[in-house]
Amino acid sequence: MSMKSFLEVASDSHFPLENLPYGVFKPKGGEEPRIGVAIGDYVLDLTAIAAAGLFDGPNLNNSQCFFQPSLNCFLGMGQLAWKEARATTQRLLSAEEPTLRDNANLRGKSIFPMSGVEMLLPFTIGDYTDFFSSMHHAKNCGIIFRGPENPISPNWFHLPIAYHGRASSIVISGTDIIRPRGQGHPIGNFPPYFGPSKKLDFELEMAAVVGPGNELGKPIDVKNAADHIFGLVLMNDWSARDIQAWEYVPLGPFLGKSFGTTISPWVVTLEALEPFACDAPKQDPHPLPYLADKQPKNYDIPLEVRIKPSGQENALVVTKSNFKHLYWTLAQQVAHHTINGCNLRPGDLLGTGTISGPEPEALGCLLELSWNGQKPLSLNGSVRTFLDDGDEVIFTACCKGDSYNVGFGTCSGKVLPAPQ
């Protein structure tokens, strides 16, 4: 049975009482950023709840974590504080609890319609790492660029591959993305192409939000890695495939990735996702001991990508994938990231890499869907191999529980023309 809130929550809402994802918002009118949780079509202002003294448990009493412009302080407090905040918020919003339900003054100060707020980046991102953890995506990319004989490099099956991304260009859902300019492969004896990217792509990803970090030089054990992950967001790691293909040898992605990354505004906690935990894929060969988790798990999170072509009213579904397809788990990503002593910090973002599934409709980017431009997609009369100016890309994700959902809302961005 689903839990009941005193606020009206539609049966198909992404944000019932079982979810309560965290975000940072401003009421329209220029007020300071405030921390809140999503409940149905509303935002509960945790800053106002804290000011009323309602976080009175041992881990949050007198804490200033909800009087900050970002979630970072709260992220760093760890599991006990997170559980206490979630339990208190669920109780205050429940239909049986009168504290908030029957206090019209406090309700007026703390409950806002989502249509009346502006969502901001929920945490300050000091560092951003992007992994390459989907075997299906790795295999498809290998076939496209190297052929079918040995599409995946041998090292991929022994460690979670990743690169260090650019945190400064991570933006909140709804922010326009300007088509990047850069170099592309030369043709014949001509110099390299320079100009707007001709192969702009989306990448369907999710990203883990780091909670408590680790000291420099002290790795995080794979058995404890989940304690260092607060939750997940949707992420579109926009990619300029032509720029990337020319620049990535020998050091990997640079300008082809650093121009923009979009994340969804609501952070769904691992605690809310726990009912949707599932076994991770079998790994062969068996990982080295520092990556060997006794019970490796993923989460059953259905993912969907829609494209709204420039000039059209309707968005069309192009991808249906699932987080459960990831070969390398979140815990393994954290353990590998820190095994050399690298220190993670609250608010660091760890992207999964493109999440593709085994089915043709589960491919997580246009590079795969169009097979690098060889198989154009038909979008209600429009044809695409890569993104055109004016196209809008919309990600969504929603776990289906027993008469309730745990969803992520949307992660969207529209492509604007390159500067002249």
C-alpha positions as CSV (number, residue, x, y, z in Angstrom):
1,M,0.0,0.0,0.0
2,S,1.1,3.5,-0.7
3,M,1.7,6.0,2.0
4,K,-0.8,8.9,2.4
5,S,0.0,12.6,2.6
6,F,-2.3,15.3,3.7
7,L,-1.3,17.1,0.5
8,E,-3.0,15.8,-2.7
9,V,-0.6,13.6,-4.6
10,A,-1.7,12.2,-8.0
11,S,-1.4,8.4,-8.3
12,D,1.0,8.8,-11.2
13,S,3.2,11.4,-9.5
14,H,7.0,10.9,-9.5
15,F,7.1,12.4,-6.0
16,P,4.9,10.6,-3.5
17,L,5.6,10.3,0.2
18,E,7.8,7.2,-0.5
19,N,10.2,9.4,-2.5
20,L,10.8,12.9,-1.1
21,P,13.8,13.8,-3.3
22,Y,16.0,16.8,-2.3
23,G,16.6,20.0,-4.2
24,V,17.4,23.7,-3.9
25,F,14.9,26.3,-5.1
26,K,14.0,30.0,-5.0
27,P,10.4,31.2,-4.7
28,K,9.7,33.4,-7.7
29,G,10.3,36.9,-6.6
30,G,14.1,36.9,-5.9
31,E,14.4,35.3,-2.5
32,E,17.5,33.5,-1.3
33,P,18.0,29.8,-2.3
34,R,16.3,27.3,0.0
35,I,16.5,23.6,0.5
36,G,13.4,21.6,-0.1
37,V,11.9,18.2,-0.9
38,A,9.4,17.4,-3.7
39,I,5.9,16.1,-2.7
40,G,3.4,15.7,-5.5
41,D,3.2,19.1,-7.3
42,Y,4.6,21.0,-4.3
43,V,7.9,21.8,-2.6
44,L,8.3,21.6,1.1
45,D,10.7,24.2,2.3
46,L,13.0,22.5,4.8
47,T,14.6,25.8,5.7
48,A,11.2,26.9,7.1
49,I,10.7,23.5,8.8
50,A,14.1,23.8,10.5
51,A,13.4,27.4,11.5
52,A,10.2,26.1,13.2
53,G,12.4,23.7,15.3
54,L,10.8,20.6,13.8
55,F,14.1,18.8,13.1
56,D,14.6,18.0,16.8
57,G,16.3,14.6,16.6
58,P,19.9,13.9,17.9
59,N,21.5,14.3,14.5
60,L,19.8,17.4,13.2
61,N,18.8,19.4,16.3
62,N,20.6,22.8,16.2
63,S,22.2,21.9,12.9
64,Q,22.6,24.7,10.3
65,C,22.5,22.3,7.3
66,F,19.1,23.5,6.1
67,F,20.1,27.1,6.3
68,Q,22.6,26.8,3.5
69,P,22.3,27.7,-0.2
70,S,23.2,24.2,-1.2
71,L,22.9,20.6,0.0
72,N,26.7,20.1,0.6
73,C,26.6,20.5,4.4
74,F,23.8,18.0,4.7
75,L,25.5,15.6,2.2
76,G,28.6,15.6,4.4
77,M,26.6,14.6,7.6
78,G,26.1,11.0,6.5
79,Q,23.6,8.2,6.8
80,L,22.2,8.9,10.3
81,A,21.3,12.5,9.5
82,W,19.8,11.5,6.2
83,K,17.6,8.9,7.7
84,E,16.5,11.2,10.5
85,A,15.6,14.0,8.0
86,R,13.7,11.6,5.8
87,A,11.7,10.1,8.7
88,T,10.9,13.5,10.1
89,T,9.8,14.8,6.7
90,Q,7.7,11.8,6.0
91,R,6.0,12.1,9.4
92,L,5.3,15.8,9.0
93,L,3.7,15.3,5.5
94,S,1.7,12.2,6.5
95,A,-2.1,12.4,6.6
96,E,-2.2,11.4,10.3
97,E,0.2,14.0,11.6
98,P,-1.4,17.3,12.7
99,T,1.8,19.4,13.3
100,L,2.0,20.8,9.8
101,R,-1.4,19.7,8.5
102,D,-3.3,21.8,11.0
103,N,-1.0,24.8,11.2
104,A,-2.1,27.2,8.4
105,N,0.6,29.7,9.2
106,L,3.4,27.2,8.9
107,R,1.9,25.7,5.8
108,G,1.8,29.1,4.2
109,K,5.5,29.6,5.0
110,S,6.7,26.2,4.0
111,I,4.7,24.8,1.1
112,F,5.0,26.1,-2.4
113,P,3.5,25.0,-5.7
114,M,6.3,23.8,-8.1
115,S,4.9,26.2,-10.7
116,G,5.9,29.0,-8.3
117,V,9.5,28.2,-7.8
118,E,12.8,28.3,-9.7
119,M,14.9,25.2,-9.4
120,L,18.7,25.7,-8.9
121,L,21.7,23.3,-8.9
122,P,21.1,21.4,-5.7
123,F,24.7,21.2,-4.6
124,T,28.1,22.8,-5.3
125,I,30.0,20.4,-7.6
126,G,33.7,20.5,-6.8
127,D,34.7,17.6,-9.1
128,Y,32.9,15.6,-11.7
129,T,34.0,12.2,-13.0
130,D,32.3,10.4,-15.9
131,F,32.5,6.6,-16.0
132,F,32.1,4.2,-19.0
133,S,30.2,1.4,-17.2
134,S,27.6,0.1,-19.7
135,M,28.9,-3.0,-21.5
136,H,26.3,-2.6,-24.3
137,H,27.4,0.9,-24.9
138,A,31.1,0.0,-24.9
139,K,30.5,-2.8,-27.3
140,N,28.5,-0.7,-29.7
141,C,31.0,2.1,-29.7
142,G,33.8,-0.4,-30.3
143,I,32.1,-2.0,-33.3
144,I,31.4,1.4,-34.8
145,F,34.9,2.7,-34.5
146,R,37.1,-0.5,-34.5
147,G,35.0,-3.3,-36.0
148,P,33.3,-6.4,-34.5
149,E,36.4,-8.6,-33.9
150,N,37.5,-7.1,-30.5
151,P,35.1,-4.2,-29.8
152,I,35.8,-3.9,-26.1
153,S,39.4,-3.3,-24.8
154,P,40.5,-6.1,-22.4
155,N,41.1,-3.6,-19.6
156,W,37.4,-2.6,-19.6
157,F,36.4,-5.9,-18.0
158,H,38.9,-5.4,-15.1
159,L,38.3,-1.9,-14.0
160,P,35.6,0.9,-14.3
161,I,37.0,3.2,-17.0
162,A,36.5,6.9,-16.4
163,Y,37.7,10.4,-17.1
164,H,37.8,13.7,-15.2
165,G,35.1,16.0,-16.5
166,R,34.5,19.7,-16.2
167,A,32.3,20.7,-13.2
168,S,32.0,24.4,-14.2
169,S,29.7,23.6,-17.2
170,I,27.2,21.4,-15.4
171,V,23.8,23.1,-15.6
172,I,20.3,22.5,-14.2
173,S,17.5,21.0,-16.3
174,G,15.9,23.5,-18.6
175,T,19.1,25.4,-19.4
176,D,19.8,25.9,-23.1
177,I,22.9,24.3,-24.6
178,I,24.9,26.3,-27.2
179,R,26.3,24.1,-30.0
180,P,30.0,24.0,-29.5
181,R,32.7,24.9,-32.0
182,G,35.9,23.0,-32.4
183,Q,38.1,20.9,-34.7
184,G,37.1,17.8,-36.6
185,H,38.9,15.2,-38.7
186,P,40.7,16.6,-41.8
187,I,39.5,15.3,-45.1
188,G,42.2,14.4,-47.6
189,N,45.0,16.9,-47.7
190,F,43.0,19.7,-46.2
191,P,43.6,21.1,-42.7
192,P,41.3,20.0,-39.9
193,Y,37.7,21.2,-40.0
194,F,36.9,24.1,-37.7
195,G,33.4,25.3,-36.9
196,P,30.2,24.3,-35.2
197,S,30.0,20.6,-34.3
198,K,28.2,18.6,-37.0
199,K,27.6,15.6,-34.7
200,L,26.0,16.9,-31.5
201,D,24.6,14.1,-29.4
202,F,22.9,13.4,-26.1
203,E,24.1,10.7,-23.6
204,L,21.6,9.0,-21.4
205,E,23.3,8.8,-18.0
206,M,22.6,8.9,-14.3
207,A,25.0,10.3,-11.7
208,A,25.8,9.5,-8.1
209,V,26.0,12.4,-5.6
210,V,28.8,11.9,-3.1
211,G,28.0,12.4,0.6
212,P,30.8,12.0,3.1
213,G,34.1,11.9,1.4
214,N,37.4,10.2,2.4
215,E,40.7,11.5,3.5
216,L,43.5,11.8,1.0
217,G,45.4,8.6,0.8
218,K,42.6,6.5,2.4
219,P,40.5,4.5,-0.1
220,I,36.9,3.6,0.4
221,D,36.2,-0.1,0.8
222,V,33.8,-1.5,-1.7
223,K,31.7,-2.9,1.2
224,N,31.2,0.6,2.6
225,A,30.9,2.5,-0.6
226,A,27.1,2.9,-0.5
227,D,27.5,4.9,2.7
228,H,29.3,7.5,0.7
229,I,26.5,7.9,-1.9
230,F,23.6,10.2,-1.0
231,G,21.5,9.6,-4.1
232,L,21.1,9.8,-7.9
233,V,20.2,12.4,-10.5
234,L,19.5,12.1,-14.2
235,M,22.3,13.4,-16.4
236,N,22.7,14.3,-20.0
237,D,26.4,14.4,-20.9
238,W,26.1,16.2,-24.2
239,S,28.7,15.1,-26.7
240,A,30.2,16.6,-29.9
241,R,31.1,13.4,-31.6
242,D,33.2,14.9,-34.4
243,I,35.2,17.0,-32.0
244,Q,35.7,14.1,-29.6
245,A,36.8,11.7,-32.4
246,W,39.6,14.0,-33.5
247,E,40.9,15.0,-30.1
248,Y,40.5,12.0,-27.9
249,V,43.8,10.2,-28.9
250,P,45.9,9.9,-26.7
251,L,44.4,11.6,-23.6
252,G,40.6,11.2,-24.0
253,P,37.7,13.6,-24.0
254,F,38.2,17.3,-23.8
255,L,36.3,20.0,-25.8
256,G,33.9,17.3,-27.2
257,K,32.4,17.0,-23.7
258,S,33.3,20.0,-21.5
259,F,30.9,22.5,-23.2
260,G,27.8,21.3,-21.2
261,T,26.3,18.7,-18.9
262,T,22.7,18.8,-17.7
263,I,21.4,17.3,-14.5
264,S,17.9,17.0,-13.1
265,P,17.0,19.2,-10.1
266,W,15.8,16.5,-7.7
267,V,18.2,14.1,-5.9
268,V,16.5,10.8,-5.2
269,T,18.1,9.1,-2.2
270,L,19.4,5.6,-2.2
271,E,17.1,4.9,0.7
272,A,14.1,5.8,-1.5
273,L,15.5,3.5,-4.3
274,E,16.2,0.6,-2.0
275,P,12.9,-1.2,-2.8
276,F,14.0,-1.3,-6.4
277,A,17.5,-2.8,-5.8
278,C,18.3,-5.8,-8.0
279,D,21.2,-8.1,-8.8
280,A,24.0,-6.6,-10.9
281,P,25.0,-8.5,-14.1
282,K,27.5,-11.3,-13.6
283,Q,31.0,-10.1,-14.1
284,D,33.5,-12.3,-16.0
285,P,36.4,-12.4,-15.2
286,H,35.8,-12.1,-11.5
287,P,36.9,-8.6,-10.3
288,L,40.1,-8.1,-8.3
289,P,39.6,-8.3,-4.6
290,Y,39.3,-4.5,-4.0
291,L,36.3,-4.5,-6.5
292,A,34.8,-7.8,-5.4
293,D,31.5,-7.0,-3.7
294,K,29.8,-10.0,-2.0
295,Q,26.3,-8.8,-3.1
296,P,26.8,-6.5,-6.1
297,K,23.6,-4.6,-6.8
298,N,22.0,-2.2,-9.3
299,Y,18.6,-0.6,-9.2
300,D,15.7,-1.3,-11.5
301,I,15.2,2.3,-12.8
302,P,13.4,2.5,-16.2
303,L,14.8,5.3,-18.3
304,E,13.3,7.1,-21.3
305,V,14.6,9.7,-23.8
306,R,12.3,11.9,-25.9
307,I,13.3,14.3,-28.6
308,K,11.1,17.3,-29.5
309,P,12.3,18.3,-33.0
310,S,12.8,21.9,-33.8
311,G,9.5,23.5,-34.9
312,Q,7.3,20.6,-33.7
313,E,4.9,20.5,-30.8
314,N,5.3,16.9,-29.7
315,A,8.3,15.0,-28.3
316,L,8.9,11.5,-29.5
317,V,10.4,8.6,-27.6
318,V,13.7,7.4,-29.1
319,T,15.1,5.3,-26.2
320,K,13.9,3.1,-23.4
321,S,16.7,1.7,-21.3
322,N,17.3,0.8,-17.6
323,F,19.9,1.5,-14.9
324,K,20.0,-2.2,-14.1
325,H,22.0,-2.8,-17.3
326,L,25.2,-1.2,-15.9
327,Y,28.1,-3.7,-15.7
328,W,30.1,-1.8,-13.1
329,T,28.1,-0.9,-10.0
330,L,28.0,2.4,-8.1
331,A,29.9,0.8,-5.2
332,Q,32.6,-0.5,-7.6
333,Q,32.9,2.9,-9.2
334,V,33.5,4.6,-5.8
335,A,36.0,1.9,-4.7
336,H,38.0,2.2,-7.9
337,H,37.9,6.0,-7.9
338,T,39.5,6.0,-4.4
339,I,41.8,3.0,-4.5
340,N,44.8,5.2,-5.4
341,G,44.1,7.4,-2.4
342,C,42.0,10.0,-4.3
343,N,39.8,12.0,-2.0
344,L,36.1,12.4,-2.8
345,R,34.2,15.3,-1.2
346,P,30.5,16.1,-0.5
347,G,28.8,17.2,-3.7
348,D,31.2,15.4,-6.1
349,L,29.3,14.0,-9.1
350,L,30.0,10.5,-10.5
351,G,28.4,10.0,-13.9
352,T,27.6,6.4,-14.9
353,G,28.4,6.8,-18.6
354,T,25.9,6.2,-21.3
355,I,23.3,3.6,-20.2
356,S,22.4,1.3,-23.1
357,G,20.6,-1.9,-22.9
358,P,20.7,-5.1,-25.1
359,E,17.6,-4.2,-27.2
360,P,17.6,-2.0,-30.3
361,E,15.3,0.5,-28.6
362,A,17.5,0.7,-25.5
363,L,20.5,2.5,-27.1
364,G,21.5,5.5,-25.0
365,C,22.7,8.0,-27.6
366,L,22.3,9.0,-31.2
367,L,25.8,7.7,-32.0
368,E,24.4,4.2,-31.4
369,L,20.8,4.9,-32.6
370,S,21.9,6.2,-36.0
371,W,25.1,4.0,-36.0
372,N,27.3,7.1,-36.4
373,G,25.0,8.6,-39.0
374,Q,24.5,5.6,-41.2
375,K,20.9,4.9,-40.1
376,P,18.9,8.1,-39.9
377,L,16.0,8.3,-37.5
378,S,12.5,9.4,-38.5
379,L,10.9,11.7,-36.0
380,N,7.4,12.4,-37.2
381,G,8.5,13.6,-40.6
382,S,11.9,15.0,-39.4
383,V,15.0,13.0,-40.1
384,R,17.9,13.0,-37.6
385,T,21.3,11.4,-37.4
386,F,22.5,13.9,-34.8
387,L,20.8,16.9,-33.1
388,D,19.7,20.0,-35.0
389,D,19.6,23.5,-33.6
390,G,16.2,23.9,-31.9
391,D,15.9,20.3,-30.9
392,E,15.0,19.6,-27.3
393,V,16.1,16.4,-25.5
394,I,14.1,15.3,-22.5
395,F,15.1,12.5,-20.1
396,T,12.8,10.9,-17.5
397,A,13.1,8.0,-15.1
398,C,10.5,6.4,-12.9
399,C,10.5,3.3,-10.7
400,K,7.2,1.5,-10.4
401,G,6.4,0.3,-6.9
402,D,3.3,-1.3,-5.4
403,S,0.7,1.4,-6.1
404,Y,3.3,4.2,-6.0
405,N,6.2,5.6,-8.1
406,V,9.7,6.8,-7.2
407,G,10.6,9.1,-10.0
408,F,13.2,11.7,-11.0
409,G,11.1,14.2,-12.9
410,T,12.8,15.4,-16.1
411,C,16.2,16.4,-17.3
412,S,15.9,18.6,-20.4
413,G,17.8,21.0,-22.6
414,K,17.3,22.7,-26.0
415,V,20.1,23.1,-28.5
416,L,20.9,26.7,-29.6
417,P,23.0,27.7,-32.6
418,A,26.8,28.1,-32.3
419,P,28.0,31.6,-31.9
420,Q,28.9,33.4,-35.2
